[in-house]
Amino acid sequence: MAGGALNSKVFEYREIFEYANDAMIIHCAETGDVIEVNKMACQLYGCGRDNLIGCKVGDLARGNESYNHEKAVEVIRKAYFENTLLTFEWEIVRPDGTFRPVECNLKRLGGKTSGLVLAMARDISDRKEAEQQLRAKNKYFKRLLSVSSDGIALINSDGIVEFVSESVKSITGRPASLIKGRLIFDFIHPSDTPGLKNVLRAMIENSDKSFFSGTISFRLRHVNGGWRNHEANYKNFLGSKNFNYVIINFRDVTDRLKREEEYRQRDQDLNHLARLSLAGEVSAAIAHELNQPLCAAVNYFAGCRNRLNREEYSRKDVLWGMEMAQKELERAGKVVAVVRNFTKNRQQSPRSVSVREVVESAYEIIKVQIQNSLARCNIDIICDVKVFCDVILIQQVISNLVANSLDSMSDNENSEKVLSISVCCLTDAAVEISVLDQGGGVPEYLKEDHFDKSFYTTKEGGLGLGLSLCRKIVKSHRGTLKIGDRQDGVRGTKASFVLPILRDAEKNK
């Protein structure tokens, strides 16, 4: 009975050994020879059981300096006499001459006198290939970082630079070794340090939330002592188990900002030139507009003087004449103020303003030219909403479009010189300002080019700045400018531009 139970156990262990997922080989502890193998061992080595049993362990090794018979016997004996589990990597050879990397576990089998060692081997070819690919990728990305014009840094929660790419030398003049391990704030301009600290503090406080990213601008001290402007994209991985850093990708934008400032100054000068050009075109009309109140004021003052020269005069009449003269001078002052503001070379100054105010103030600038052209102007403001714009620049757009309309109607009969300025909301987010005339329609070259040219003019001897600058001004306000034939059955042109409506949350800014 006991013998039957023992045989049953032996059979059970034999089954486990035979069908194990790992290759199992039983070695002689003294010589390393193969005593027994299972099916997975035959599959791993690529030969049958009869070919494996009795083989010397060195015959199954790669046979180079690292993997040979002597080293194999040495590690087998160590596992046997120390009775410890040894884990290591090995390389075997197959009958076709190919080599395979394996991971081996060695353990003494039985007691001190068994003389046997059990080896469990697992093919790790796929893992080795993946590791090799990973090393190649790491090498590739390391090379990529070294030639990148951007700097990449890893910052810990204390603001210490744990890693910085070698490209930092071309950006700051300092090698990476002099930056790594130091506080990032040591290199930041004092005025920009509080903002960067606030960003880092926010990332620490939100480290338990989903990763978030953003952008920030700051000045870095160059090794030559100067400050350079930088832009950075950051992504927060603080709180991550395996990567507890903030990644910062930064680049020097000093030269770009300088070019942008030069372009901005050029556009400002062009805008100023266009306003001066328009002011020149309406100068005669403006002089006429000023002449009326000034002459009226002179007449009122002359009347007051004549009354004062009489022996008897009415104080009430003199005061009335002086008040009327004052009103006429104030009227002239308003004309001068409008022209001065319009022609002044100034920084762009956007603000929250109603569309009605913009349109009506633009009309004040151009109304004299409209009157002198013997034209009629209808203003139709269907919706009055708030926009965020530079009033002077949008006045310039409207004035230029009106001036073009008047020019296109110059050959019309007086009764047909009618233009309209209308305002309507296209959507809840966009308002359209249109200038419609009864001229000859859109010129063919405008239909063909559609603003492809930098400058063009509709007037003989014109500067060619008007429509081009109108487009640039509207675009700088995140809007669009269109010119086309009227679609309401009336012959003429519709010039319109669309501006975004200021949202309620932004109106108080």
C-alpha positions as CSV (number, residue, x, y, z in Angstrom):
1,M,0.0,0.0,0.0
2,A,2.8,2.4,1.0
3,G,4.7,1.4,-2.1
4,G,1.7,2.2,-4.3
5,A,1.3,5.7,-2.7
6,L,5.0,6.3,-3.3
7,N,4.7,5.3,-6.9
8,S,1.8,7.6,-7.3
9,K,3.7,10.5,-5.9
10,V,6.7,9.7,-8.2
11,F,4.4,9.7,-11.2
12,E,2.8,13.0,-10.1
13,Y,6.2,14.7,-9.7
14,R,7.3,13.2,-13.0
15,E,4.2,14.7,-14.7
16,I,4.9,18.1,-13.2
17,F,8.5,17.9,-14.3
18,E,7.7,16.8,-17.8
19,Y,5.0,19.3,-18.6
20,A,6.4,22.4,-16.8
21,N,6.3,25.7,-18.7
22,D,10.1,26.2,-18.2
23,A,12.9,24.0,-19.6
24,M,14.1,21.8,-16.8
25,I,17.5,20.0,-16.8
26,I,18.9,17.9,-14.0
27,H,22.7,18.1,-13.8
28,C,25.4,16.1,-12.1
29,A,26.7,18.3,-9.3
30,E,30.3,17.0,-9.8
31,T,30.7,17.0,-13.6
32,G,27.8,19.1,-14.8
33,D,26.6,16.3,-17.2
34,V,23.0,16.2,-18.2
35,I,21.1,13.5,-16.4
36,E,17.4,14.2,-17.2
37,V,15.4,16.8,-19.3
38,N,11.8,17.6,-19.9
39,K,9.9,18.4,-23.1
40,M,10.5,22.2,-22.9
41,A,14.2,21.6,-22.5
42,C,14.2,19.6,-25.8
43,Q,12.3,22.4,-27.4
44,L,14.7,25.0,-26.1
45,Y,17.8,23.2,-27.2
46,G,16.3,22.0,-30.5
47,C,17.1,18.3,-30.1
48,G,15.6,15.1,-28.6
49,R,15.9,13.7,-25.1
50,D,18.3,11.0,-26.1
51,N,20.7,13.6,-27.6
52,L,20.6,15.7,-24.5
53,I,21.0,13.1,-21.8
54,G,24.7,12.4,-21.1
55,C,25.9,15.6,-22.7
56,K,28.5,17.7,-21.0
57,V,27.2,21.0,-19.9
58,G,29.9,22.8,-21.9
59,D,28.6,21.1,-25.1
60,L,25.4,23.1,-24.7
61,A,27.0,26.4,-24.0
62,R,28.0,29.0,-26.5
63,G,31.6,28.2,-26.0
64,N,33.2,31.6,-25.7
65,E,35.1,33.2,-22.9
66,S,31.9,34.1,-21.0
67,Y,29.8,30.9,-21.6
68,N,31.9,27.7,-21.5
69,H,32.2,24.3,-19.7
70,E,34.4,25.5,-16.8
71,K,32.2,28.4,-15.9
72,A,29.0,26.2,-16.1
73,V,30.5,23.6,-13.8
74,E,31.6,26.3,-11.4
75,V,28.2,27.8,-11.0
76,I,26.5,24.3,-10.8
77,R,28.8,23.3,-7.9
78,K,28.2,26.6,-6.2
79,A,24.5,26.1,-6.3
80,Y,24.9,22.6,-4.9
81,F,27.3,23.2,-2.1
82,E,25.8,26.5,-0.9
83,N,22.3,25.2,-1.4
84,T,21.1,28.7,-2.6
85,L,19.0,29.7,-5.5
86,L,21.3,31.2,-8.2
87,T,19.8,33.3,-11.0
88,F,21.8,34.4,-14.0
89,E,21.8,34.8,-17.7
90,W,23.4,32.3,-20.0
91,E,23.8,31.6,-23.7
92,I,23.2,28.2,-25.2
93,V,24.0,26.7,-28.7
94,R,21.5,24.8,-30.8
95,P,22.3,22.1,-33.4
96,D,21.9,24.6,-36.2
97,G,24.7,26.7,-34.8
98,T,22.5,29.5,-33.6
99,F,22.7,31.0,-30.1
100,R,19.9,31.9,-27.7
101,P,20.0,33.9,-24.5
102,V,18.3,32.2,-21.5
103,E,17.7,33.1,-17.9
104,C,18.7,30.2,-15.5
105,N,17.7,29.3,-12.0
106,L,19.9,26.7,-10.2
107,K,19.0,24.9,-7.0
108,R,20.2,21.7,-5.3
109,L,17.9,18.9,-5.8
110,G,17.4,16.8,-2.6
111,G,19.7,16.5,0.3
112,K,23.5,16.9,0.7
113,T,24.2,13.5,-0.7
114,S,21.9,13.7,-3.8
115,G,24.7,14.9,-6.1
116,L,22.0,16.6,-8.3
117,V,21.3,20.2,-9.3
118,L,18.0,21.3,-11.0
119,A,18.4,24.0,-13.7
120,M,15.3,25.9,-14.9
121,A,15.8,27.8,-18.1
122,R,13.6,30.3,-20.0
123,D,14.2,31.7,-23.5
124,I,14.7,35.5,-23.2
125,S,15.4,36.2,-26.8
126,D,12.3,38.5,-27.1
127,R,13.3,40.4,-24.0
128,K,16.8,40.8,-25.2
129,E,15.7,42.1,-28.5
130,A,13.3,44.6,-26.8
131,E,16.2,45.7,-24.6
132,Q,18.4,46.2,-27.6
133,Q,15.7,48.2,-29.3
134,L,15.2,50.3,-26.2
135,R,18.9,51.0,-26.0
136,A,18.9,52.0,-29.6
137,K,16.0,54.3,-29.0
138,N,17.7,55.8,-26.0
139,K,20.8,56.4,-28.0
140,Y,18.8,58.0,-30.8
141,F,16.9,60.3,-28.4
142,K,20.1,61.2,-26.6
143,R,21.6,62.2,-29.9
144,L,18.5,64.1,-30.8
145,L,18.6,66.0,-27.6
146,S,22.2,66.9,-28.1
147,V,21.6,68.5,-31.5
148,S,18.2,70.1,-30.7
149,S,18.1,73.9,-30.6
150,D,15.7,73.7,-27.7
151,G,16.7,73.0,-24.1
152,I,15.0,70.2,-22.1
153,A,15.2,70.0,-18.4
154,L,13.8,67.8,-15.6
155,I,12.9,69.8,-12.4
156,N,12.0,68.2,-9.1
157,S,9.5,69.6,-6.6
158,D,12.3,71.6,-4.9
159,G,13.1,73.4,-8.1
160,I,16.4,71.5,-8.5
161,V,17.6,70.7,-12.1
162,E,17.9,66.9,-12.1
163,F,18.7,66.7,-15.9
164,V,19.3,69.2,-18.7
165,S,20.2,68.5,-22.3
166,E,23.6,69.3,-23.7
167,S,22.0,71.8,-26.0
168,V,21.7,74.2,-23.0
169,K,25.3,75.2,-23.7
170,S,24.4,76.8,-27.0
171,I,21.4,78.5,-25.3
172,T,23.0,79.9,-22.1
173,G,26.7,79.4,-22.8
174,R,27.0,77.1,-19.8
175,P,27.6,73.3,-20.1
176,A,25.0,71.0,-18.6
177,S,27.3,69.9,-15.8
178,L,27.3,73.5,-14.3
179,I,23.5,73.6,-14.3
180,K,22.6,70.1,-13.2
181,G,22.0,69.9,-9.4
182,R,21.4,73.6,-9.0
183,L,18.2,75.6,-8.4
184,I,16.6,76.7,-11.6
185,F,15.8,80.0,-9.9
186,D,19.6,80.8,-9.8
187,F,19.5,81.5,-13.5
188,I,16.1,83.3,-13.7
189,H,15.7,87.0,-13.7
190,P,14.6,88.2,-10.3
191,S,11.4,89.8,-11.7
192,D,10.4,86.5,-13.3
193,T,11.2,84.3,-10.4
194,P,7.9,84.8,-8.4
195,G,5.9,83.8,-11.5
196,L,7.9,80.6,-12.0
197,K,7.7,79.7,-8.3
198,N,3.9,80.1,-8.5
199,V,3.7,77.7,-11.4
200,L,5.9,75.1,-9.6
201,R,3.7,75.5,-6.4
202,A,0.5,75.0,-8.4
203,M,2.0,71.8,-9.9
204,I,2.9,70.5,-6.5
205,E,-0.6,71.2,-5.1
206,N,-2.1,69.5,-8.1
207,S,0.2,66.5,-8.3
208,D,-2.6,64.1,-7.4
209,K,-4.6,65.2,-10.4
210,S,-4.3,64.4,-14.0
211,F,-1.1,65.7,-15.6
212,F,-1.4,69.3,-16.9
213,S,0.7,71.4,-19.1
214,G,1.2,75.1,-20.0
215,T,3.5,77.8,-21.2
216,I,5.5,80.4,-19.4
217,S,7.9,83.2,-20.4
218,F,11.0,84.2,-18.5
219,R,14.5,85.7,-18.8
220,L,17.6,83.5,-18.4
221,R,21.0,84.9,-17.6
222,H,23.5,84.1,-20.3
223,V,27.1,83.3,-19.4
224,N,28.1,86.7,-20.8
225,G,26.0,88.4,-18.1
226,G,23.1,89.5,-20.3
227,W,19.5,88.4,-20.0
228,R,17.8,86.5,-22.8
229,N,14.1,86.0,-23.3
230,H,12.8,82.5,-23.3
231,E,9.5,80.7,-23.8
232,A,8.9,77.3,-22.2
233,N,6.4,74.5,-22.4
234,Y,6.0,72.5,-19.3
235,K,4.3,69.3,-18.3
236,N,3.7,68.2,-14.8
237,F,4.5,64.6,-13.8
238,L,5.0,65.3,-10.0
239,G,3.3,62.6,-8.1
240,S,4.0,60.0,-10.8
241,K,5.5,56.8,-9.3
242,N,8.2,56.2,-11.8
243,F,8.8,59.8,-13.1
244,N,8.4,62.4,-10.4
245,Y,9.5,65.5,-12.4
246,V,8.4,68.5,-14.3
247,I,9.5,68.5,-17.9
248,I,10.4,71.9,-19.3
249,N,11.1,72.4,-23.0
250,F,12.6,75.9,-23.4
251,R,13.9,78.0,-26.3
252,D,15.6,81.4,-26.7
253,V,13.1,83.8,-28.4
254,T,15.1,87.0,-27.9
255,D,15.8,87.5,-31.7
256,R,12.3,86.5,-32.6
257,L,10.8,89.1,-30.2
258,K,13.1,91.7,-31.6
259,R,11.9,90.9,-35.2
260,E,8.3,91.0,-34.0
261,E,8.9,94.4,-32.5
262,E,10.4,95.6,-35.7
263,Y,7.4,94.3,-37.7
264,R,5.0,95.9,-35.2
265,Q,6.8,99.2,-35.5
266,R,6.8,99.0,-39.3
267,D,3.0,98.3,-39.3
268,Q,2.5,101.2,-36.9
269,D,4.4,103.5,-39.2
270,L,2.4,102.3,-42.2
271,N,-0.8,102.8,-40.3
272,H,0.3,106.3,-39.4
273,L,1.3,107.0,-43.0
274,A,-2.1,105.8,-44.2
275,R,-3.9,108.1,-41.8
276,L,-1.7,111.0,-42.8
277,S,-2.6,110.2,-46.4
278,L,-6.3,110.2,-45.7
279,A,-6.0,113.4,-43.6
280,G,-4.2,115.0,-46.6
281,E,-7.1,113.9,-48.9
282,V,-9.7,115.6,-46.6
283,S,-7.5,118.5,-45.5
284,A,-9.4,121.0,-47.7
285,A,-12.7,119.7,-46.3
286,I,-11.3,120.0,-42.7
287,A,-10.1,123.5,-43.4
288,H,-13.6,124.4,-44.6
289,E,-15.1,122.7,-41.4
290,L,-12.8,124.8,-39.2
291,N,-13.4,128.0,-41.2
292,Q,-17.1,128.0,-40.4
293,P,-16.9,128.0,-36.6
294,L,-13.8,130.3,-36.6
295,C,-15.5,132.9,-38.8
296,A,-18.7,132.7,-36.8
297,A,-16.7,133.2,-33.6
298,V,-14.9,136.2,-35.2
299,N,-18.3,137.7,-36.1
300,Y,-19.7,137.2,-32.6
301,F,-16.6,138.8,-31.0
302,A,-16.9,141.7,-33.5
303,G,-20.5,142.2,-32.6
304,C,-19.6,142.2,-28.9
305,R,-16.9,144.8,-29.5
306,N,-19.3,147.0,-31.4
307,R,-21.8,146.9,-28.6
308,L,-19.2,147.6,-26.0
309,N,-18.1,150.7,-28.0
310,R,-21.6,152.2,-27.7
311,E,-22.4,154.5,-24.8
312,E,-25.3,152.3,-24.0
313,Y,-25.3,148.6,-24.5
314,S,-27.1,145.5,-23.2
315,R,-24.9,143.4,-21.0
316,K,-27.2,140.5,-21.7
317,D,-26.6,140.8,-25.5
318,V,-22.8,140.9,-25.0
319,L,-22.8,137.8,-22.8
320,W,-25.0,136.0,-25.4
321,G,-22.5,136.9,-28.1
322,M,-19.5,135.7,-26.1
323,E,-21.3,132.4,-25.2
324,M,-22.0,131.8,-28.9
325,A,-18.4,132.6,-29.8
326,Q,-17.3,130.1,-27.1
327,K,-19.5,127.4,-28.6
328,E,-18.1,127.9,-32.1
329,L,-14.5,127.7,-30.8
330,E,-15.3,124.5,-28.9
331,R,-16.8,123.1,-32.1
332,A,-13.5,124.0,-33.9
333,G,-11.5,122.4,-31.0
334,K,-13.4,119.2,-31.4
335,V,-12.6,119.1,-35.1
336,V,-8.9,119.6,-34.3
337,A,-8.9,117.0,-31.6
338,V,-10.5,114.4,-33.9
339,V,-7.9,115.0,-36.6
340,R,-5.0,115.1,-34.1
341,N,-6.0,111.8,-32.5
342,F,-6.5,110.2,-35.9
343,T,-3.1,111.3,-37.3
344,K,-1.0,110.8,-34.2
345,N,1.7,108.1,-34.4
346,R,0.9,106.0,-31.3
347,Q,1.1,102.6,-29.8
348,Q,-1.9,100.3,-30.4
349,S,-4.3,100.7,-27.5
350,P,-7.3,98.3,-27.6
351,R,-10.1,98.7,-25.2
352,S,-13.7,97.6,-24.6
353,V,-16.0,99.9,-26.6
354,S,-19.5,99.8,-28.2
355,V,-19.7,99.4,-32.0
356,R,-22.0,102.5,-32.1
357,E,-19.3,104.7,-30.6
358,V,-16.7,103.4,-33.1
359,V,-18.9,104.0,-36.1
360,E,-20.2,107.4,-35.0
361,S,-16.7,108.6,-34.2
362,A,-15.4,107.4,-37.6
363,Y,-18.3,109.3,-39.3
364,E,-17.2,112.5,-37.5
365,I,-13.8,112.1,-39.3
366,I,-15.2,111.5,-42.8
367,K,-18.5,113.4,-42.8
368,V,-17.0,116.6,-44.2
369,Q,-15.6,114.7,-47.2
370,I,-19.1,113.0,-47.6
371,Q,-20.7,116.4,-47.6
372,N,-18.2,117.9,-50.1
373,S,-18.8,114.9,-52.4
374,L,-22.5,115.8,-52.4
375,A,-23.3,112.3,-51.2
376,R,-25.8,111.1,-48.6
377,C,-24.8,108.7,-45.9
378,N,-27.3,106.4,-44.0
379,I,-26.1,104.9,-40.8
380,D,-28.1,101.8,-39.7
381,I,-27.0,100.2,-36.4
382,I,-29.2,97.1,-36.0
383,C,-27.3,95.8,-32.9
384,D,-25.0,97.7,-30.6
385,V,-22.6,95.3,-29.0
386,K,-19.2,95.5,-27.2
387,V,-16.0,94.8,-29.1
388,F,-12.4,94.8,-27.9
389,C,-10.5,97.0,-30.4
390,D,-8.2,99.9,-31.0
391,V,-10.8,102.6,-31.8
392,I,-8.4,104.8,-33.9
393,L,-7.4,101.8,-36.1
394,I,-11.0,100.7,-36.7
395,Q,-11.9,104.3,-37.4
396,Q,-9.1,104.2,-40.0
397,V,-10.7,101.0,-41.6
398,I,-14.2,102.6,-41.8
399,S,-12.8,105.9,-43.1
400,N,-10.7,104.2,-45.8
401,L,-13.7,102.1,-46.9
402,V,-16.0,105.2,-47.0
403,A,-13.3,107.1,-49.0
404,N,-13.1,104.3,-51.5
405,S,-16.9,104.3,-51.9
406,L,-17.0,108.0,-52.4
407,D,-14.3,107.7,-55.1
408,S,-16.2,104.9,-56.8
409,M,-19.3,107.2,-57.0
410,S,-17.5,110.3,-58.2
411,D,-19.0,110.0,-61.7
412,N,-22.6,109.4,-60.4
413,E,-25.4,111.9,-60.5
414,N,-25.7,113.6,-57.2
415,S,-29.0,111.8,-56.5
416,E,-27.3,108.5,-56.9
417,K,-24.4,109.3,-54.5
418,V,-25.8,107.3,-51.6
419,L,-23.7,105.1,-49.3
420,S,-24.7,103.2,-46.2
421,I,-22.8,102.2,-43.0
422,S,-24.6,99.3,-41.4
423,V,-23.9,97.2,-38.3
424,C,-25.5,93.8,-37.7
425,C,-24.8,90.7,-35.6
426,L,-24.0,87.6,-37.7
427,T,-23.9,85.3,-34.7
428,D,-23.7,85.6,-30.9
429,A,-20.0,85.8,-31.3
430,A,-19.5,88.0,-34.4
431,V,-20.6,91.5,-35.6
432,E,-20.3,92.8,-39.1
433,I,-19.7,96.4,-40.1
434,S,-20.5,97.1,-43.8
435,V,-20.0,100.1,-46.1
436,L,-22.3,99.9,-49.2
437,D,-22.2,102.3,-52.1
438,Q,-23.8,102.7,-55.5
439,G,-20.7,102.9,-57.6
440,G,-19.4,100.7,-60.4
441,G,-18.9,97.6,-58.3
442,V,-15.7,95.7,-57.4
443,P,-12.9,96.3,-59.9
444,E,-11.8,93.2,-61.8
445,Y,-8.3,93.2,-60.5
446,L,-9.6,93.1,-56.9
447,K,-11.7,90.1,-57.9
448,E,-8.7,88.3,-59.3
449,D,-6.1,89.2,-56.8
450,H,-8.3,89.3,-53.7
451,F,-5.6,91.0,-51.5
452,D,-2.8,88.9,-52.9
453,K,-0.8,92.0,-53.6
454,S,0.9,93.9,-50.7
455,F,-0.2,97.3,-51.9
456,Y,-2.7,98.5,-54.5
457,T,-4.7,101.7,-55.0
458,T,-8.0,102.7,-56.6
459,K,-6.9,106.3,-57.0
460,E,-4.5,107.8,-59.6
461,G,-1.4,108.8,-57.7
462,G,-2.5,107.0,-54.5
463,L,-0.1,105.3,-52.1
464,G,-1.7,101.9,-52.3
465,L,-1.8,101.5,-48.6
466,G,-5.5,101.8,-47.8
467,L,-7.1,98.4,-48.4
468,S,-3.9,96.5,-47.6
469,L,-3.6,98.1,-44.2
470,C,-7.4,97.7,-43.6
471,R,-6.9,94.0,-44.0
472,K,-3.9,93.9,-41.7
473,I,-5.7,96.0,-39.0
474,V,-8.8,93.8,-39.1
475,K,-6.7,90.6,-39.0
476,S,-4.9,91.9,-36.0
477,H,-8.3,92.2,-34.3
478,R,-9.0,88.5,-35.1
479,G,-11.4,89.6,-37.8
480,T,-11.9,89.2,-41.6
481,L,-12.3,91.8,-44.4
482,K,-14.3,91.1,-47.5
483,I,-15.0,93.2,-50.6
484,G,-17.6,92.1,-53.2
485,D,-20.6,93.2,-55.3
486,R,-23.8,94.1,-53.5
487,Q,-26.3,91.2,-53.3
488,D,-29.4,93.3,-52.6
489,G,-30.2,94.0,-56.2
490,V,-28.5,97.5,-56.1
491,R,-25.5,98.1,-58.3
492,G,-22.4,98.8,-56.2
493,T,-19.9,97.5,-53.8
494,K,-20.2,96.0,-50.3
495,A,-17.0,96.3,-48.2
496,S,-17.5,94.6,-44.8
497,F,-15.4,93.3,-42.0
498,V,-16.3,91.1,-39.1
499,L,-15.1,91.5,-35.5
500,P,-15.5,89.1,-32.5
501,I,-18.1,90.3,-30.0
502,L,-16.7,90.8,-26.5
503,R,-18.0,88.1,-24.1
504,D,-19.8,89.1,-20.9
505,A,-16.9,87.8,-18.8
506,E,-14.4,90.1,-20.7
507,K,-16.4,93.3,-20.7
508,N,-15.1,94.5,-17.3
509,K,-11.4,93.9,-18.2
